[in-house]
């Protein structure tokens, strides 16, 4: 790290009498440049050199030729000083001792002529300037004033300009060390929710069933974001697509039956649609040996009779008998070892 100490600065102007340099440039010693950068509190030589380069290029009156010439000269200076700094084993005393004659050498800095309008890049407003230019222009302000003073001044100016919301937000996010982080998280969460596509009726139906919601509960949830959650009638239509064909079902006052093959067909079709992205990755042999494993069972119970009229007087609803069919797994491969899907609710 370069430490600071005082050395004589040798600066010569080309406008003075003598052979100080050509017209339009200011001649300074390398010692002058070295002192400029080492007096800055940076950790390493590269950071100090970057600071020096920005400082030399900070004049906005340079034309393109002057900028190219200055960059070329600085690149040569940078290469030389890095080599000499390495040879001095990164020690300031060694560097000065072994390079006194080199430090007394000169470096040319372009001079902007104010007597006449010179061609070059037009001056940009602060708002249109690059981030580096903004940091350079505010360097003196940031160096001379504490951050609390700068923040307070910004809040006052925002309020005076009519932007009270921005002033209040700035006041709030600087009130505690963690408030700004909370603001940021809330902002990106809101932004992502707005950009998130709405649920499809089938996705909403899956949520409805998994959460065991009632229609009233779903309607309450939907009120929080009607664009994201589809209406309940769309869920009803999606649910009907999960039923076997109507002609395969028989419903009377005492029984409800569904033919097994149509029930199997709709189960396999719905699983295929759900697992489409998985199924397309299978090879031909695996697709040919796809196997669905199911189970069936039955149960009965007794209950109190309801005051409900049945088709026949001899019929009764005091006893109920039910048989059920549940898909368990979809497998393929040798000995059905490759499991593509497991039923998360087996009963």
N, C-alpha and C positions, 0 to 999 in steps of 0.2 A: 504493500500500500504506500502511496506517495504521501510524505508528510510535508507540512508547510514551513517555510522559513523565508526570510527576506533577502532578496538579491537585487542588484541594480538593474533597472529596466532600461534598455537601450532602444529608443524609438526615433526614427528619422522620417521626416516628411519629404516627399519628392518635390513639393512646391518650394522648399527652402533652397538656398544657394548650395551648389556642390553636386557631386555625382551620386546622389542618394538613390536614384533609380529613374525609370522612364516616366513620362507624364501619364497621369491617370492611375497611379498605384501608390500605396504607402508601404514603405519598407520597415519591417520590424525584425528584431532578432529572434532566433529560435528560443533564446532564453525567455523572451516575453511570452511566447506561446506556451512554453513549458510551465511558467509561473501561473498563467491563467488557468490551466487545467488542473494543476496539482493543488491549488488552493481550494478546489471544490471537494466536498465531502462524499466521494464515491469510493466504492470498495476496490476497484481494480483499474488497470490502465485502459482497457477497452472502453469502460464507461466514461472515463475522463476524456478520452479521445472523441467519443461520440458527442459529449457536451461541447468540446472545443469546436468541432465541425459545425454543429448547430449554431453556435455563437457567431462563427465567421460568416455563415450563410444567412444570418438573421436580417441583414439589410435587404429590404424589399425593392430598393432602387436599382439593383444589379440587372444588367441585360444578360442575354443568353450567353454571349461570348465570355463575359466576366465570370459567370457561374461555372462554365466549363473550365476556364483557366484556374479558378480558385479550387475547384474539386480536384483537378489534376495535380496542382501543387501540394494540396493537403494529403493526397494519397501517397505521394513520394515522401513527405514529412512523416506520415504515420508509419510507413514501412521502415524507415530509417530508425525512428525512435524506439520501435518495438524490438528491433534487432539489438540496438545498443542497451536497452533496458534488460534484455535477457542476458547479454554478456556481462552486465553489472550485477548479475545474480539477484535482481529485483531489490537492490538496496540503493537508497537515495544518495548516500555519501559516495559510494563507488561510482554511480552514474555521473555525478557532477565532477568528480575527480578525473575520470578518464575521458570526459567529453566537453571540457571547457571550450576548446577551440571550435568544436561543432556547434555548441550553444551560441557562440558569438557570431555564427553565420546568419544570413538574412533570409527573410520570407516575404513575398510580395502579396499585399492585400489590395484588391481593387478599390478605387475611390469613386464614389458617385458624384458626378458633377451637378451642382444645383443651379448653375448659371443659365443652363439651357435644358430644355426638355429632351431627355435621352430615350431612345427606343428601349423597350423591354416589356416584361409582363405587367399588366395593369394591377393595381393594388386591389385586393379583395376585401370585402367586409368581413368582420369577425365571424358572422354566422356562416359565410361561405368558405372560410378558411379551413385547412386540414386540421386534424387533431394535433399534429406536431406544432403547427403554427399557433394554435390556440394556447398550447402549453407554454410556448416561448413568449407570447404576448402577455400572459398572466403570471410569468415567473416572478417578476418584481412584486406584484400584488401578493402572491402566495408567500413570498419570502419575508415581507415586511409586516404581515398581519396574521393573527391567529385564526384558525379555521372557524371558531365560534363567531368572530367578528364578520368574516366573509359570509357565513350562513345567515346571520342576522340581517346583513345588508341585502342579501338576495331576497329574503322573505319580505322586507320592506318594499323593495323595488317591484316585486311581483304584485304586491297589494296595491301599490300606487298606480301600476299600469292596468289595473282592472282584473288581473288574473288571481282572484282571491282563492280559488280552489287550489291552484298550484302552491300558493303561499301557505295555505293551511296544511297541505300534504307535506311540504318541506318541513314545517314546524313539527308535525306529528312524527315523521320518520326519523327526526334527529332528537326526539325527546328521550329515547332510551337506546342503548347499544343494539338491542335485538329487534327494535320496531321495524327497521328497514327490511330485515330478512323476512319478517312476517308479511309485510306489504308485498314483497316480491313473490313469495309463495302464493299469496291470495290472487295476485294479478295473473300469474301464469296458469293457476288452476281455473280461473274464470275464462281465460283466453282459450285454454284447451277444451273446456266444456262447450264453448260456443262453436269451435271448429269440429267437434266430434259429430259424426253422422248419426242420425236418429236410428233407434232400434227398429229392426224389421218386426213384423207381427209375430213371426216364429220365435225370434229372440225374446220378445216381450212375454210370449206365452211360456217359454222355458223358465223365465224369472218368476212368472206368476205361479207356476206349479211348484218350483223348487222352494219358494218362500211360503207356499201354502196360503196365498192371499185370498181374500174375498173380493167381490166386485167393488164394494165400497172402499176397501183399503187401497185397491189399485187406483181408483179414481182420485183419492187423496194424494197418492204419490205422483200421479200424472199432472196434477195441478202445479207442481213445482217446475215442470218443464214440458209443456204440451207439444213442443216441436220435437222433443227427444223421444217421448213415450207415445206410441200409437193409441188410438181410441179403443175402448173395450170391445166395440163391435168388430174391429179388425182381428182381435184375439179370438173371438167366437168363430169367425170364418176360418182362421188358421187351425183351430181345434177340430173343426169338422173334417179337415183334410187328413187327420190322424185316425178317423173312424173307417171301418170296412164299408163297402158299398151298401146302400140302404136296402137293396133287394136281397142281400145275404143275411139280413137281420129280421127276426120275427119277434114282435112285442105284443103281449096280451095283458089282461088284467092280473094274470097269475104267473107269467113267465116272461123272460127276455132271453133270446137265443141268438147266437151268431155262428155261421158256418165256419169250420176250422180253416179250410184252405184260403178263403178270402181274407180271414184274419191274419194268417201267416203271410199272405202276399203283401198286405198293407204294412205289416211290421217290417218285412225285409226292404220294401221300397223306401219307407221312411228312414231306416237305418242307412241305406245306400246314399240317400240324399245328405244325411247328416255327416257321413264319413267319406264324402266324395273326394276330398283332398288326400285322404289316406289310401283309398282304393286305387287311385290312378298311379300310385307309386308301386303297386304290385306287379310282378311279372305275370306272364300268361299262365304258367303252371299254378301259381298261387291263386289267381282268380278262378281257375277251374275247380279248385278244391276248397272253396269257401264253405264254411260250415257254421250254421247257427245252432247254438245249444239252448234249449228251452226247458221249462219245467211246468207241470200242471198239478193242480190239487183241488180239493173240495172241502167244504165245511158246511155245517148246519147249525141252526140255533132256534130257540123258542122265544116268543115275544108276546106281549099283550096284543090282543086283537084291536084293530082300529075300526072306527065307524065308517067303513068304506064299502060301498056296494060293489060286489063282484058279479061277473057274468052269470055265474051259477050259484044257486043257494047252497050247494054242497061244498063249494070252494071256501077256503079259509086262509087267512094270512097269519095265523098263529105260529106257523113253522116256516122257516126259510132254509132252502138248500142252495148252495152256490158252488159252481166249479169255475176255476180261473186258469189262465194261461199267461206265463211270464217268460220273456226272453232273457237269458243269462249272459251269454257270450257270443261274440263273432270271432271265429278262429280260422286259420289256414296253415299251410305248410305241412311238413312231415309230422305225422302223429298229432296234428293240430296243436303244435307247440307255439305257434305265433299268434298271440292274442291281439286282435285289432280293436276290440271294444269290450268293456265290462259294464254291466248294469250297475249303476251306483246305488240303486234301491232294489234289493233282491226280493223283497216281499211286500 
